[in-house]
Amino acid sequence: MAEKPCENSRPGSAAASPARAATPLGERRCGREGPGAGALPPGRPLRTTPAPHVFLACVLPGAEFTELMDDALLVVSPAGAVEAANAAAERLLGASREALVGRDLAALLPDSTLDQACRGTDEARFSLDDGRGARLAAHVVPRPEGAWVVLRPEPAPLVAPDLQSDEHLRTLLSHAPVVLFACDARGILTLNEAHGLRPLRPNPGNDVGRSIFEAYADIPWVVDAARRALAGESLSMVGDLRGVVYEAHYSPLRVGGSGELCGFIGVALDVTERERTIERYASQQAVFKYVLANLPQGIFWKDRECRYLGCNQHFLQRLRLTSPDELIGKTDYDICASREEADFFRTMDRKVLGDGVPILNIEEPMRMFDGTDTYLLTSKVPIRDDQGEVSGLLGIYVDITERKRMELELQRAKEAADAALRAKSEFLTTISHELRTPLALLLGPLESLLDGDAPLGEPVRGALTRMWRNASRLGRLVDDILDYQKLEAGKLRPTWEPVAVRDLVEGIVLDAEPAAQAAGIDLRHELADDLGAVPLDRRMFEKILLNLLGNALKFTPAGGAVTVALARRDRARLRLTVRDTGPGIAPEEHERVFQRFEQLDSSITRKHEGTGLGLAIVREFAEELGGVVELHSALGEGASFVVDLPIDADRLVDLEAVPQPNAARPGRFDVLADDARPEPRPDLPRLLVADDNPDMRAYIAAVLGNDYAVELTANGALALQAARARRPDVILADVMMPEMDGYELVTRLKRDDDLRDVPVVLLSAKASREETARGLDVGADDYLPKPFAAVELRSRVRAALRLHRTHLEVVRQKQALEQALQALQDAQDQLVQSSKMAAVGALVAGLSHELNNPVAVIRMSAQMLLRRSPRDPFIRRALERIERHSQRCAALVDALLAYTRRRPPGAERCELDQVLRWLLELVRPEADERGIRLVAGFAGDSLPALVVHRPSLESALLNVFGNAADATGPGGVIEIQARSAPDSDGRAGAEIVIRDTGVGIAAADLPRVFEPFYTTKPPGKGTGLGLSMAQKFVRAHGGTIRIDSELGRGTAVRMWLPLLPPDAAAAEGRAPASLAPQAP
């Protein structure tokens, strides 16, 4: 035991490394060996204690490490005294460091072997007693200046169990996490030490003596393995046993001498977790393979010799290979179309393999075998083994051929766009210069005519003024375009000259006053007097002021104010400020207003015209003059533009300040035209014009004013309002207008039932086919692009007017035709009704004659029998009933004749209560036969007497009841109600309601139920005259009849009859209640 290291020693302890401990501690200085390998490198003392004279004399190497050791360390002097101890020594020996240091080692651990080892020259390992009954493992390292003693607790020795003891063997088997079993030659279990089965069965050992084929009959793989083992086969199987996976090993048992098979023995282990781990691993492998195969990127990997070891499906498809086996072992020289490409790939691979550093996003051109050029974006990273050495590389690439193609196309498109931009700039420059000559030839004669003494009529002067104003505006636009082209080409440089800046600004403000007054704007100026001559580019400064002042006048509403201020900020700066009280500009839009061709409102409903160059030119001119432009504004607070320019006195050298006259420059500011026109003749067609340009409105009015009553509006919203107030014959509308554009105006007009037929002609400067088609698609009747000739405008408006008049004529003729068709339909209906009634009259006349004779015979016979006074009451009642109903038949025949001859039947007083009770008595047998329950909902003493033709009333009630009985099935209910009730005019009368719970009447049939011969019953089940006759009776007596019904919810027929018919009440002039009672 003394010669072996402690079994609990670790690689980091001195006792665990004898080879390294043989070298004196603290003397290793090379390699990787250090504190973790058992060496104690030089360092600070182990710990500073209250006895500094002891520790200052003994400096421990690697003091930090010794404090972390699990083993106790004692430093012993040659005299045998303890000089130092670490923290583990305190814990092991049960004494503080102060108590250990200075003590004699022999007194601390009285063991002669320890004393001899400290005085010897060789390392020694042995065990000793700590004096407290515990054994310690000691490792002594002698040194010239003493010795180091390493101590640790020695574990108790393991005692091997007595396996020959049956009790010990049973104990081991009962606790082992395995299943040990054995069977004899018949398969009877002779051993079943099944601790591993306890999670499944509480007492698995009870199976001893049972057949394994019986005990595990439901586990096929156990039964199969047992049969094979009994057949002499050694085998191993893995299977599921009631939710737990076992790995079982079967070995046949044979008799020693004869070798006869006497059974088998087996052992089974629970491998559920292992199998689940294998299953999870296999699942992860399957997912990994699926992802690898379906990634849209190509993936490959190579060894250190740049040979392919594998790839994914995308890589194979690119090379037109079918299996990785066709690629494995090959190099780029075997698969590339050219050696140059293979050399490039090999160079990149060698760089990754040699440096061990990934190379990412390499653009690699590659030509396919079919000659197609492609581009790959490849990344390659090194693959390292367990020792960290580079063993290969992994590559992944994306085909960027399409991206490279798009990049090339974009480059070509950019070059083409640059060429087009240069061509456009050259064209704009050329055309702008070419426009100046005709503009000069227009403006010169126009100014001469307007300023001359020749008499001009008011219409002619107005037309010439519009021409001059718009030609001047066109000239300003040409100047803006030329300035923009010069700025873009970098050819615009300031030309310095002394300028009397106050006079220049004052003159421009005075030029703008007429335009401001026409717009209702208060124009003010605040100009300092001490400005004098300032070095400026006169044209640039003038352009800055004109653009700022023009914008201020354009965006300031009527009643607002515009102020122009000019002053020195100091002796070297000039400040120009233009303030307005307009709508203001949001802070986030401040930078945008200075960009070229940018407008805050660029929609077709914008309120103000413009190219978007004005403020861009202001900023660039100010910067060319060495200054800056600032904008101070917020929504609803107006805007203030401040131009700050330097005054460089050196620029006045050799320049003489020559004030130049500020002659008024007409045309620099637009004066709004007045839409006021004389009242047109009322007989002229009405023409509604919508255009936001005042001059265009005036021009259209001048062209069409003699032929039409022209109404002028400034936008689509006002035009729609005017059209609804007074319907026009034709509408002429511009497309681009503020608030509501022409497209929206047309859309709203075509949705208005009263205005959809008014023709609309759209005017627009957008003359493309797409814009024309769009205008016609939204509903416009015509589309006229600008510019247009007066004769074309007149023709288009006349065509629209003719179209409108033709439409109105067609509408009138259609209405007349519809009226004629309706009259014809009414006449046809009356003719058919008359024919029906004539046929009914002929039929009824014939039937009445034939019916009267037998009815008279029946009636007279019954009366004769009644005169003989039969004694049998039943016979008497029957004869009375026959006599009464024969009278009713005769009355019905008379009613039919009256109905067909349009002759009103005679009225008589009858008690409504008696009529209803007679009705119940008459229909009850039929109701009982059909299984229908009758309910009487009236009280006899509260019902009034009526003056009606009683047979007609009875017939009407019987017809209504018959319809109710036909619609009500067995188990249904028919209720007859009656009550006194006045009508809506207050006339006294009675209401009779017959309500059933039958099938009801469809809503489509309700309007026709009172038509003669109309019936909803099957053929042969009704004539269609019952309700028609009932209605005729009720109306003839001044009453009303109404049917309330719904399918599946029954029907209610409501009849209201006055106490007196209208003619009787008028004749007698008294209430029906005063009539004398009569026998029914």
FENDABEL-V945635 format. One line per field, one symbol per residue. phi: phi as a letter, one per 40 degrees, with the letter a starting at -180 (. if undefined). Layout:
phi = ???
This chain:
phi = .ccbcccccbdcbcccbccccccdcgccbbgccadcbhcbcdacdcacbcbccccccbcccgccccccccccbbbbcdcgcccaaccccccccgaccccccgccccccbcacccccccccbbcababaccgbgbcbcbbbbcadciabbbbaccccccbcccccccccccccccbccbbbaabcccgccbaacbdcccccbcbccccdgccccccbccbccccccccccccgbcababacbfgbcbbbbbbcbbcdccgccbiababbbcbdcccccccccccccccccccccbccccbaabcccgccbiabcccccccfbbacccbdgcbcccbccbcccccccccccccccccgbcbbfccbcabcccgccbbbbbbbbcbbcccgccbiabbabbcbdccccccccccccccccccccccccccccccccccccccccccdcccccccccccbcccccccccccccccccccccccccccccccccgbcbcbcacbccccccccccccccccccccgbcbbabbccbcgcbcacdcccccdcccccccccccccdgcbbbbbaaccacbbbbbbbbbbccgbcdcbcccccccgbbcbbccbccbcicgbdcccdcccccccgbbbbbbaadgbgbbbbbbbcbccccccgbccbcbcbccbcgcbcccccccbcccccccccbbbbaccccccccccccbccbbccbbbcaccccccccccacccabbbcccacgaccccdcdcccccccbccccbbcbaccbccccccccccchccabbcccbccccccccccccccdcccccccccccccccccccccccccccccccccccccccccccccccccccccccccccccccccfccccccccccccccccccccccccccccccccfbccccacacccccccdccccccdcccccgbccbcbabccbcccbbacddccccccccccdcccccbcdgcbbbbbaacaccccgccabbbbbbbbccgbccccdcbccccgcabccdgbacgbccccccccccccgbbbabbaadgbgbbbbbbbccbcdccccccgacccccccbcc
